[in-house]
Amino acid sequence: MSGKRKTGITDEKMRKIAAGGTAAGVLLILFLVVILIVQFVQIGIANKRKAEYDAEIARYEELLKNGEITLDFLQSEEALRELAIERGWIVSR
């Protein structure tokens, strides 16, 4: 009977399993924290863009209200092309 293997989990195996589980848990938490930080940065960027767009909308509404520009002009192809170029778009003809 001395040739039989021991069955069950020994203390050494338990420690190895616990260490592996702990390492996996720490890596998972670290990964989730990185994802959370990236999401917060993306939300901040989106909020900044929204604020910029809202400011531009307010500016054009003010121009329309003061009569400095007309809605027909803003909707014309020439004006749209000019606005696109101002914002860095490459316009092809």
Gaussian input, Z-matrix of N, CA and C with variables (Angstrom, degrees):
# hf/3-21g

backbone

0 1
 N
 C     1     B1
 C     2     B2     1     A1
 N     3     B3     2     A2     1     D1
 C     4     B4     3     A3     2     D2
 C     5     B5     4     A4     3     D3
 N     6     B6     5     A5     4     D4
 C     7     B7     6     A6     5     D5
 C     8     B8     7     A7     6     D6
 N     9     B9     8     A8     7     D7
 C    10    B10     9     A9     8     D8
 C    11    B11    10    A10     9     D9
 N    12    B12    11    A11    10    D10
 C    13    B13    12    A12    11    D11
 C    14    B14    13    A13    12    D12
 N    15    B15    14    A14    13    D13
 C    16    B16    15    A15    14    D14
 C    17    B17    16    A16    15    D15
 N    18    B18    17    A17    16    D16
 C    19    B19    18    A18    17    D17
 C    20    B20    19    A19    18    D18
 N    21    B21    20    A20    19    D19
 C    22    B22    21    A21    20    D20
 C    23    B23    22    A22    21    D21
 N    24    B24    23    A23    22    D22
 C    25    B25    24    A24    23    D23
 C    26    B26    25    A25    24    D24
 N    27    B27    26    A26    25    D25
 C    28    B28    27    A27    26    D26
 C    29    B29    28    A28    27    D27
 N    30    B30    29    A29    28    D28
 C    31    B31    30    A30    29    D29
 C    32    B32    31    A31    30    D30
 N    33    B33    32    A32    31    D31
 C    34    B34    33    A33    32    D32
 C    35    B35    34    A34    33    D33
 N    36    B36    35    A35    34    D34
 C    37    B37    36    A36    35    D35
 C    38    B38    37    A37    36    D36
 N    39    B39    38    A38    37    D37
 C    40    B40    39    A39    38    D38
 C    41    B41    40    A40    39    D39
 N    42    B42    41    A41    40    D40
 C    43    B43    42    A42    41    D41
 C    44    B44    43    A43    42    D42
 N    45    B45    44    A44    43    D43
 C    46    B46    45    A45    44    D44
 C    47    B47    46    A46    45    D45
 N    48    B48    47    A47    46    D46
 C    49    B49    48    A48    47    D47
 C    50    B50    49    A49    48    D48
 N    51    B51    50    A50    49    D49
 C    52    B52    51    A51    50    D50
 C    53    B53    52    A52    51    D51
 N    54    B54    53    A53    52    D52
 C    55    B55    54    A54    53    D53
 C    56    B56    55    A55    54    D54
 N    57    B57    56    A56    55    D55
 C    58    B58    57    A57    56    D56
 C    59    B59    58    A58    57    D57
 N    60    B60    59    A59    58    D58
 C    61    B61    60    A60    59    D59
 C    62    B62    61    A61    60    D60
 N    63    B63    62    A62    61    D61
 C    64    B64    63    A63    62    D62
 C    65    B65    64    A64    63    D63
 N    66    B66    65    A65    64    D64
 C    67    B67    66    A66    65    D65
 C    68    B68    67    A67    66    D66
 N    69    B69    68    A68    67    D67
 C    70    B70    69    A69    68    D68
 C    71    B71    70    A70    69    D69
 N    72    B72    71    A71    70    D70
 C    73    B73    72    A72    71    D71
 C    74    B74    73    A73    72    D72
 N    75    B75    74    A74    73    D73
 C    76    B76    75    A75    74    D74
 C    77    B77    76    A76    75    D75
 N    78    B78    77    A77    76    D76
 C    79    B79    78    A78    77    D77
 C    80    B80    79    A79    78    D78
 N    81    B81    80    A80    79    D79
 C    82    B82    81    A81    80    D80
 C    83    B83    82    A82    81    D81
 N    84    B84    83    A83    82    D82
 C    85    B85    84    A84    83    D83
 C    86    B86    85    A85    84    D84
 N    87    B87    86    A86    85    D85
 C    88    B88    87    A87    86    D86
 C    89    B89    88    A88    87    D87
 N    90    B90    89    A89    88    D88
 C    91    B91    90    A90    89    D89
 C    92    B92    91    A91    90    D90
 N    93    B93    92    A92    91    D91
 C    94    B94    93    A93    92    D92
 C    95    B95    94    A94    93    D93
 N    96    B96    95    A95    94    D94
 C    97    B97    96    A96    95    D95
 C    98    B98    97    A97    96    D96
 N    99    B99    98    A98    97    D97
 C   100   B100    99    A99    98    D98
 C   101   B101   100   A100    99    D99
 N   102   B102   101   A101   100   D100
 C   103   B103   102   A102   101   D101
 C   104   B104   103   A103   102   D102
 N   105   B105   104   A104   103   D103
 C   106   B106   105   A105   104   D104
 C   107   B107   106   A106   105   D105
 N   108   B108   107   A107   106   D106
 C   109   B109   108   A108   107   D107
 C   110   B110   109   A109   108   D108
 N   111   B111   110   A110   109   D109
 C   112   B112   111   A111   110   D110
 C   113   B113   112   A112   111   D111
 N   114   B114   113   A113   112   D112
 C   115   B115   114   A114   113   D113
 C   116   B116   115   A115   114   D114
 N   117   B117   116   A116   115   D115
 C   118   B118   117   A117   116   D116
 C   119   B119   118   A118   117   D117
 N   120   B120   119   A119   118   D118
 C   121   B121   120   A120   119   D119
 C   122   B122   121   A121   120   D120
 N   123   B123   122   A122   121   D121
 C   124   B124   123   A123   122   D122
 C   125   B125   124   A124   123   D123
 N   126   B126   125   A125   124   D124
 C   127   B127   126   A126   125   D125
 C   128   B128   127   A127   126   D126
 N   129   B129   128   A128   127   D127
 C   130   B130   129   A129   128   D128
 C   131   B131   130   A130   129   D129
 N   132   B132   131   A131   130   D130
 C   133   B133   132   A132   131   D131
 C   134   B134   133   A133   132   D132
 N   135   B135   134   A134   133   D133
 C   136   B136   135   A135   134   D134
 C   137   B137   136   A136   135   D135
 N   138   B138   137   A137   136   D136
 C   139   B139   138   A138   137   D137
 C   140   B140   139   A139   138   D138
 N   141   B141   140   A140   139   D139
 C   142   B142   141   A141   140   D140
 C   143   B143   142   A142   141   D141
 N   144   B144   143   A143   142   D142
 C   145   B145   144   A144   143   D143
 C   146   B146   145   A145   144   D144
 N   147   B147   146   A146   145   D145
 C   148   B148   147   A147   146   D146
 C   149   B149   148   A148   147   D147
 N   150   B150   149   A149   148   D148
 C   151   B151   150   A150   149   D149
 C   152   B152   151   A151   150   D150
 N   153   B153   152   A152   151   D151
 C   154   B154   153   A153   152   D152
 C   155   B155   154   A154   153   D153
 N   156   B156   155   A155   154   D154
 C   157   B157   156   A156   155   D155
 C   158   B158   157   A157   156   D156
 N   159   B159   158   A158   157   D157
 C   160   B160   159   A159   158   D158
 C   161   B161   160   A160   159   D159
 N   162   B162   161   A161   160   D160
 C   163   B163   162   A162   161   D161
 C   164   B164   163   A163   162   D162
 N   165   B165   164   A164   163   D163
 C   166   B166   165   A165   164   D164
 C   167   B167   166   A166   165   D165
 N   168   B168   167   A167   166   D166
 C   169   B169   168   A168   167   D167
 C   170   B170   169   A169   168   D168
 N   171   B171   170   A170   169   D169
 C   172   B172   171   A171   170   D170
 C   173   B173   172   A172   171   D171
 N   174   B174   173   A173   172   D172
 C   175   B175   174   A174   173   D173
 C   176   B176   175   A175   174   D174
 N   177   B177   176   A176   175   D175
 C   178   B178   177   A177   176   D176
 C   179   B179   178   A178   177   D177
 N   180   B180   179   A179   178   D178
 C   181   B181   180   A180   179   D179
 C   182   B182   181   A181   180   D180
 N   183   B183   182   A182   181   D181
 C   184   B184   183   A183   182   D182
 C   185   B185   184   A184   183   D183
 N   186   B186   185   A185   184   D184
 C   187   B187   186   A186   185   D185
 C   188   B188   187   A187   186   D186
 N   189   B189   188   A188   187   D187
 C   190   B190   189   A189   188   D188
 C   191   B191   190   A190   189   D189
 N   192   B192   191   A191   190   D190
 C   193   B193   192   A192   191   D191
 C   194   B194   193   A193   192   D192
 N   195   B195   194   A194   193   D193
 C   196   B196   195   A195   194   D194
 C   197   B197   196   A196   195   D195
 N   198   B198   197   A197   196   D196
 C   199   B199   198   A198   197   D197
 C   200   B200   199   A199   198   D198
 N   201   B201   200   A200   199   D199
 C   202   B202   201   A201   200   D200
 C   203   B203   202   A202   201   D201
 N   204   B204   203   A203   202   D202
 C   205   B205   204   A204   203   D203
 C   206   B206   205   A205   204   D204
 N   207   B207   206   A206   205   D205
 C   208   B208   207   A207   206   D206
 C   209   B209   208   A208   207   D207
 N   210   B210   209   A209   208   D208
 C   211   B211   210   A210   209   D209
 C   212   B212   211   A211   210   D210
 N   213   B213   212   A212   211   D211
 C   214   B214   213   A213   212   D212
 C   215   B215   214   A214   213   D213
 N   216   B216   215   A215   214   D214
 C   217   B217   216   A216   215   D215
 C   218   B218   217   A217   216   D216
 N   219   B219   218   A218   217   D217
 C   220   B220   219   A219   218   D218
 C   221   B221   220   A220   219   D219
 N   222   B222   221   A221   220   D220
 C   223   B223   222   A222   221   D221
 C   224   B224   223   A223   222   D222
 N   225   B225   224   A224   223   D223
 C   226   B226   225   A225   224   D224
 C   227   B227   226   A226   225   D225
 N   228   B228   227   A227   226   D226
 C   229   B229   228   A228   227   D227
 C   230   B230   229   A229   228   D228
 N   231   B231   230   A230   229   D229
 C   232   B232   231   A231   230   D230
 C   233   B233   232   A232   231   D231
 N   234   B234   233   A233   232   D232
 C   235   B235   234   A234   233   D233
 C   236   B236   235   A235   234   D234
 N   237   B237   236   A236   235   D235
 C   238   B238   237   A237   236   D236
 C   239   B239   238   A238   237   D237
 N   240   B240   239   A239   238   D238
 C   241   B241   240   A240   239   D239
 C   242   B242   241   A241   240   D240
 N   243   B243   242   A242   241   D241
 C   244   B244   243   A243   242   D242
 C   245   B245   244   A244   243   D243
 N   246   B246   245   A245   244   D244
 C   247   B247   246   A246   245   D245
 C   248   B248   247   A247   246   D246
 N   249   B249   248   A248   247   D247
 C   250   B250   249   A249   248   D248
 C   251   B251   250   A250   249   D249
 N   252   B252   251   A251   250   D250
 C   253   B253   252   A252   251   D251
 C   254   B254   253   A253   252   D252
 N   255   B255   254   A254   253   D253
 C   256   B256   255   A255   254   D254
 C   257   B257   256   A256   255   D255
 N   258   B258   257   A257   256   D256
 C   259   B259   258   A258   257   D257
 C   260   B260   259   A259   258   D258
 N   261   B261   260   A260   259   D259
 C   262   B262   261   A261   260   D260
 C   263   B263   262   A262   261   D261
 N   264   B264   263   A263   262   D262
 C   265   B265   264   A264   263   D263
 C   266   B266   265   A265   264   D264
 N   267   B267   266   A266   265   D265
 C   268   B268   267   A267   266   D266
 C   269   B269   268   A268   267   D267
 N   270   B270   269   A269   268   D268
 C   271   B271   270   A270   269   D269
 C   272   B272   271   A271   270   D270
 N   273   B273   272   A272   271   D271
 C   274   B274   273   A273   272   D272
 C   275   B275   274   A274   273   D273
 N   276   B276   275   A275   274   D274
 C   277   B277   276   A276   275   D275
 C   278   B278   277   A277   276   D276

   B1=1.4211
   B2=1.5256
   B3=1.2628
   B4=1.4581
   B5=1.5266
   B6=1.3295
   B7=1.4523
   B8=1.5185
   B9=1.2945
   B10=1.4688
   B11=1.5194
   B12=1.3203
   B13=1.4586
   B14=1.5236
   B15=1.3168
   B16=1.4512
   B17=1.5258
   B18=1.2598
   B19=1.4639
   B20=1.5099
   B21=1.3184
   B22=1.4570
   B23=1.5131
   B24=1.3090
   B25=1.4527
   B26=1.5237
   B27=1.3133
   B28=1.4641
   B29=1.5264
   B30=1.3131
   B31=1.4607
   B32=1.5233
   B33=1.3066
   B34=1.4704
   B35=1.5251
   B36=1.3254
   B37=1.4590
   B38=1.5319
   B39=1.3096
   B40=1.4651
   B41=1.5249
   B42=1.3325
   B43=1.4596
   B44=1.5286
   B45=1.3308
   B46=1.4678
   B47=1.5264
   B48=1.3149
   B49=1.4722
   B50=1.5234
   B51=1.3202
   B52=1.4640
   B53=1.5288
   B54=1.3242
   B55=1.4611
   B56=1.5358
   B57=1.3174
   B58=1.4695
   B59=1.5135
   B60=1.3138
   B61=1.4635
   B62=1.5189
   B63=1.3337
   B64=1.4577
   B65=1.5233
   B66=1.3216
   B67=1.4676
   B68=1.5277
   B69=1.3230
   B70=1.4633
   B71=1.5279
   B72=1.3196
   B73=1.4626
   B74=1.5199
   B75=1.3288
   B76=1.4617
   B77=1.5271
   B78=1.3209
   B79=1.4705
   B80=1.5247
   B81=1.3198
   B82=1.4594
   B83=1.5245
   B84=1.3205
   B85=1.4674
   B86=1.5191
   B87=1.3148
   B88=1.4612
   B89=1.5265
   B90=1.3267
   B91=1.4584
   B92=1.5289
   B93=1.3198
   B94=1.4597
   B95=1.5328
   B96=1.3108
   B97=1.4627
   B98=1.5300
   B99=1.3092
   B100=1.4728
   B101=1.5259
   B102=1.3118
   B103=1.4656
   B104=1.5189
   B105=1.3283
   B106=1.4579
   B107=1.5253
   B108=1.3113
   B109=1.4622
   B110=1.5269
   B111=1.3233
   B112=1.4708
   B113=1.5271
   B114=1.3302
   B115=1.4633
   B116=1.5264
   B117=1.3251
   B118=1.4612
   B119=1.5223
   B120=1.3183
   B121=1.4684
   B122=1.5232
   B123=1.3206
   B124=1.4582
   B125=1.5254
   B126=1.3197
   B127=1.4638
   B128=1.5193
   B129=1.3260
   B130=1.4669
   B131=1.5119
   B132=1.3170
   B133=1.4683
   B134=1.5248
   B135=1.3341
   B136=1.4661
   B137=1.5272
   B138=1.3210
   B139=1.4649
   B140=1.5245
   B141=1.3286
   B142=1.4679
   B143=1.5277
   B144=1.3181
   B145=1.4689
   B146=1.5228
   B147=1.3315
   B148=1.4630
   B149=1.5190
   B150=1.3256
   B151=1.4677
   B152=1.5282
   B153=1.3255
   B154=1.4611
   B155=1.5263
   B156=1.3247
   B157=1.4702
   B158=1.5260
   B159=1.3230
   B160=1.4597
   B161=1.5268
   B162=1.3289
   B163=1.4654
   B164=1.5330
   B165=1.3264
   B166=1.4702
   B167=1.5251
   B168=1.3113
   B169=1.4663
   B170=1.5211
   B171=1.3298
   B172=1.4649
   B173=1.5360
   B174=1.3275
   B175=1.4622
   B176=1.5298
   B177=1.3358
   B178=1.4614
   B179=1.5229
   B180=1.3319
   B181=1.4589
   B182=1.5299
   B183=1.3249
   B184=1.4641
   B185=1.5327
   B186=1.3343
   B187=1.4714
   B188=1.5238
   B189=1.3349
   B190=1.4607
   B191=1.5271
   B192=1.3227
   B193=1.4646
   B194=1.5245
   B195=1.3149
   B196=1.4688
   B197=1.5237
   B198=1.3178
   B199=1.4535
   B200=1.5088
   B201=1.3270
   B202=1.4617
   B203=1.5277
   B204=1.2999
   B205=1.4628
   B206=1.5243
   B207=1.3309
   B208=1.4629
   B209=1.5167
   B210=1.3039
   B211=1.4575
   B212=1.5286
   B213=1.3149
   B214=1.4681
   B215=1.5274
   B216=1.3453
   B217=1.4630
   B218=1.5186
   B219=1.3385
   B220=1.4681
   B221=1.5257
   B222=1.3312
   B223=1.4567
   B224=1.5231
   B225=1.2957
   B226=1.4630
   B227=1.5341
   B228=1.3018
   B229=1.4665
   B230=1.5261
   B231=1.3231
   B232=1.4613
   B233=1.5316
   B234=1.3105
   B235=1.4661
   B236=1.5283
   B237=1.3219
   B238=1.4679
   B239=1.5248
   B240=1.3289
   B241=1.4729
   B242=1.5320
   B243=1.3262
   B244=1.4624
   B245=1.5350
   B246=1.3188
   B247=1.4744
   B248=1.5287
   B249=1.3173
   B250=1.4676
   B251=1.5238
   B252=1.3172
   B253=1.4690
   B254=1.5225
   B255=1.3370
   B256=1.4689
   B257=1.5265
   B258=1.3210
   B259=1.4596
   B260=1.5297
   B261=1.3300
   B262=1.4578
   B263=1.5158
   B264=1.2974
   B265=1.4543
   B266=1.5113
   B267=1.2944
   B268=1.4695
   B269=1.5259
   B270=1.3055
   B271=1.4614
   B272=1.5057
   B273=1.3352
   B274=1.4585
   B275=1.5272
   B276=1.2773
   B277=1.4667
   B278=1.4804
   A1=112.32
   A2=117.87
   A3=119.79
   A4=110.98
   A5=119.35
   A6=122.42
   A7=113.39
   A8=118.23
   A9=120.23
   A10=111.01
   A11=114.97
   A12=120.40
   A13=109.61
   A14=114.15
   A15=118.71
   A16=108.73
   A17=116.38
   A18=120.17
   A19=108.67
   A20=115.25
   A21=119.77
   A22=111.10
   A23=115.53
   A24=121.88
   A25=108.78
   A26=114.80
   A27=119.49
   A28=109.18
   A29=115.97
   A30=120.57
   A31=110.99
   A32=117.18
   A33=120.74
   A34=110.81
   A35=116.95
   A36=120.60
   A37=110.44
   A38=117.00
   A39=120.94
   A40=110.73
   A41=117.20
   A42=120.81
   A43=110.99
   A44=117.23
   A45=120.76
   A46=111.00
   A47=116.23
   A48=120.25
   A49=110.25
   A50=116.96
   A51=121.05
   A52=110.88
   A53=117.30
   A54=120.85
   A55=110.22
   A56=117.13
   A57=120.85
   A58=111.70
   A59=116.70
   A60=120.81
   A61=111.92
   A62=116.01
   A63=120.45
   A64=110.63
   A65=117.73
   A66=121.40
   A67=110.56
   A68=116.88
   A69=120.66
   A70=110.45
   A71=117.25
   A72=121.21
   A73=112.06
   A74=116.39
   A75=120.31
   A76=110.44
   A77=117.51
   A78=120.52
   A79=111.42
   A80=116.98
   A81=120.86
   A82=110.77
   A83=116.78
   A84=120.71
   A85=110.36
   A86=118.01
   A87=122.09
   A88=110.94
   A89=116.02
   A90=121.56
   A91=110.67
   A92=117.26
   A93=121.22
   A94=111.64
   A95=117.71
   A96=121.35
   A97=109.87
   A98=117.50
   A99=120.70
   A100=109.67
   A101=117.83
   A102=121.15
   A103=110.12
   A104=117.75
   A105=122.21
   A106=111.11
   A107=117.57
   A108=121.59
   A109=110.54
   A110=116.82
   A111=120.76
   A112=110.26
   A113=117.02
   A114=120.70
   A115=111.10
   A116=117.68
   A117=120.60
   A118=111.13
   A119=116.97
   A120=120.39
   A121=109.99
   A122=117.38
   A123=120.60
   A124=111.53
   A125=117.30
   A126=120.73
   A127=109.94
   A128=117.12
   A129=120.60
   A130=112.35
   A131=116.66
   A132=121.04
   A133=110.38
   A134=116.85
   A135=120.32
   A136=110.76
   A137=118.03
   A138=120.76
   A139=111.20
   A140=116.71
   A141=120.49
   A142=110.04
   A143=117.16
   A144=120.52
   A145=110.91
   A146=116.48
   A147=120.49
   A148=110.30
   A149=116.76
   A150=120.28
   A151=110.70
   A152=117.23
   A153=120.68
   A154=111.00
   A155=116.76
   A156=120.45
   A157=110.90
   A158=116.85
   A159=120.06
   A160=111.21
   A161=117.05
   A162=120.88
   A163=110.34
   A164=116.76
   A165=119.91
   A166=110.70
   A167=117.34
   A168=120.71
   A169=110.21
   A170=116.58
   A171=120.34
   A172=110.36
   A173=116.38
   A174=119.97
   A175=110.79
   A176=116.70
   A177=119.01
   A178=111.17
   A179=118.22
   A180=119.93
   A181=110.70
   A182=116.46
   A183=121.09
   A184=110.50
   A185=116.50
   A186=119.69
   A187=111.31
   A188=116.27
   A189=120.35
   A190=110.67
   A191=116.29
   A192=120.83
   A193=111.28
   A194=117.37
   A195=121.88
   A196=112.33
   A197=118.03
   A198=121.10
   A199=113.86
   A200=117.56
   A201=120.59
   A202=111.82
   A203=115.63
   A204=120.51
   A205=107.00
   A206=117.08
   A207=119.86
   A208=110.28
   A209=115.27
   A210=121.01
   A211=110.39
   A212=116.96
   A213=119.82
   A214=111.18
   A215=116.05
   A216=118.89
   A217=110.90
   A218=116.54
   A219=119.43
   A220=112.30
   A221=116.20
   A222=119.61
   A223=112.64
   A224=117.77
   A225=120.39
   A226=109.73
   A227=114.85
   A228=120.57
   A229=111.36
   A230=116.34
   A231=120.64
   A232=111.30
   A233=116.60
   A234=120.46
   A235=111.10
   A236=116.45
   A237=120.04
   A238=111.10
   A239=115.79
   A240=120.36
   A241=110.01
   A242=116.29
   A243=121.21
   A244=111.43
   A245=116.65
   A246=120.69
   A247=111.29
   A248=117.04
   A249=120.53
   A250=110.63
   A251=117.37
   A252=121.34
   A253=110.18
   A254=117.39
   A255=121.26
   A256=111.84
   A257=116.72
   A258=121.17
   A259=113.51
   A260=116.06
   A261=119.77
   A262=115.17
   A263=118.74
   A264=120.99
   A265=109.41
   A266=115.83
   A267=121.27
   A268=106.65
   A269=115.15
   A270=120.83
   A271=108.49
   A272=116.15
   A273=120.11
   A274=109.04
   A275=115.69
   A276=119.53
   A277=110.89
   D1=-5.67
   D2=-179.85
   D3=-73.87
   D4=-14.76
   D5=-179.70
   D6=-84.49
   D7=-6.39
   D8=-179.36
   D9=-79.37
   D10=147.76
   D11=177.26
   D12=-83.51
   D13=151.77
   D14=175.83
   D15=-73.09
   D16=140.95
   D17=176.25
   D18=-105.09
   D19=155.11
   D20=179.90
   D21=100.68
   D22=178.63
   D23=-176.96
   D24=-102.34
   D25=126.95
   D26=178.54
   D27=-86.40
   D28=171.67
   D29=179.45
   D30=-63.06
   D31=-37.96
   D32=-179.84
   D33=-64.55
   D34=-43.02
   D35=178.31
   D36=-64.51
   D37=-39.63
   D38=178.86
   D39=-62.36
   D40=-42.00
   D41=179.15
   D42=-64.93
   D43=-40.32
   D44=178.67
   D45=-65.23
   D46=-41.56
   D47=178.78
   D48=-65.36
   D49=-42.64
   D50=179.24
   D51=-64.44
   D52=-41.76
   D53=179.52
   D54=-65.17
   D55=-42.63
   D56=178.17
   D57=-64.20
   D58=-42.89
   D59=178.10
   D60=-63.52
   D61=-41.31
   D62=178.57
   D63=-64.20
   D64=-44.69
   D65=178.90
   D66=-61.93
   D67=-43.24
   D68=179.41
   D69=-64.04
   D70=-40.97
   D71=178.69
   D72=-64.00
   D73=-43.34
   D74=179.19
   D75=-63.78
   D76=-42.75
   D77=178.51
   D78=-64.06
   D79=-39.06
   D80=178.34
   D81=-63.86
   D82=-45.70
   D83=179.11
   D84=-63.35
   D85=-42.04
   D86=178.40
   D87=-61.12
   D88=-43.83
   D89=178.49
   D90=-61.53
   D91=-43.60
   D92=-179.67
   D93=-66.85
   D94=-36.13
   D95=177.71
   D96=-65.89
   D97=-41.61
   D98=178.07
   D99=-62.27
   D100=-43.65
   D101=178.46
   D102=-62.06
   D103=-41.42
   D104=178.93
   D105=-61.87
   D106=-43.16
   D107=179.32
   D108=-63.70
   D109=-43.65
   D110=178.63
   D111=-60.89
   D112=-41.70
   D113=179.54
   D114=-63.84
   D115=-41.74
   D116=178.43
   D117=-63.12
   D118=-39.78
   D119=178.00
   D120=-63.95
   D121=-43.48
   D122=179.49
   D123=-64.40
   D124=-38.39
   D125=177.01
   D126=-64.41
   D127=-41.41
   D128=177.89
   D129=-62.13
   D130=-42.46
   D131=178.40
   D132=-64.28
   D133=-42.95
   D134=179.58
   D135=-64.27
   D136=-39.53
   D137=178.32
   D138=-66.08
   D139=-37.60
   D140=178.26
   D141=-65.11
   D142=-44.28
   D143=178.34
   D144=-62.54
   D145=-41.43
   D146=179.37
   D147=-61.34
   D148=-42.11
   D149=178.71
   D150=-64.04
   D151=-39.75
   D152=177.51
   D153=-64.31
   D154=-42.88
   D155=178.95
   D156=-65.18
   D157=-41.02
   D158=178.28
   D159=-62.34
   D160=-38.84
   D161=178.27
   D162=-65.59
   D163=-41.18
   D164=178.14
   D165=-65.07
   D166=-41.92
   D167=178.31
   D168=-61.20
   D169=-43.69
   D170=179.33
   D171=-63.28
   D172=-38.62
   D173=179.77
   D174=-64.02
   D175=-45.34
   D176=-179.45
   D177=-70.19
   D178=-34.56
   D179=175.73
   D180=-63.33
   D181=-38.31
   D182=177.59
   D183=-65.81
   D184=-41.97
   D185=177.04
   D186=-62.09
   D187=-40.94
   D188=178.38
   D189=-65.35
   D190=-42.24
   D191=-178.03
   D192=-65.61
   D193=-38.48
   D194=-179.64
   D195=-79.47
   D196=-7.91
   D197=178.83
   D198=78.83
   D199=13.23
   D200=179.86
   D201=-75.73
   D202=-17.76
   D203=-178.08
   D204=-150.01
   D205=153.80
   D206=179.75
   D207=-111.75
   D208=157.59
   D209=179.15
   D210=-65.77
   D211=-36.19
   D212=177.93
   D213=-61.12
   D214=-40.26
   D215=178.10
   D216=-64.99
   D217=-44.11
   D218=-179.15
   D219=-62.80
   D220=-29.36
   D221=-179.62
   D222=-88.90
   D223=-4.95
   D224=-179.25
   D225=-73.30
   D226=155.12
   D227=-178.77
   D228=-62.61
   D229=-38.12
   D230=-179.63
   D231=-61.96
   D232=-45.37
   D233=-179.43
   D234=-67.28
   D235=-41.82
   D236=179.39
   D237=-63.51
   D238=-39.46
   D239=178.01
   D240=-64.59
   D241=-43.49
   D242=179.38
   D243=-62.88
   D244=-44.30
   D245=178.73
   D246=-64.82
   D247=-38.02
   D248=179.10
   D249=-65.22
   D250=-41.88
   D251=179.29
   D252=-65.08
   D253=-39.47
   D254=178.11
   D255=-59.51
   D256=-32.78
   D257=-177.38
   D258=-94.33
   D259=11.25
   D260=172.84
   D261=92.87
   D262=6.31
   D263=177.74
   D264=-75.98
   D265=148.58
   D266=174.85
   D267=-100.06
   D268=117.70
   D269=-173.80
   D270=-104.17
   D271=124.89
   D272=176.24
   D273=-103.56
   D274=152.86
   D275=-178.51
   D276=-102.36

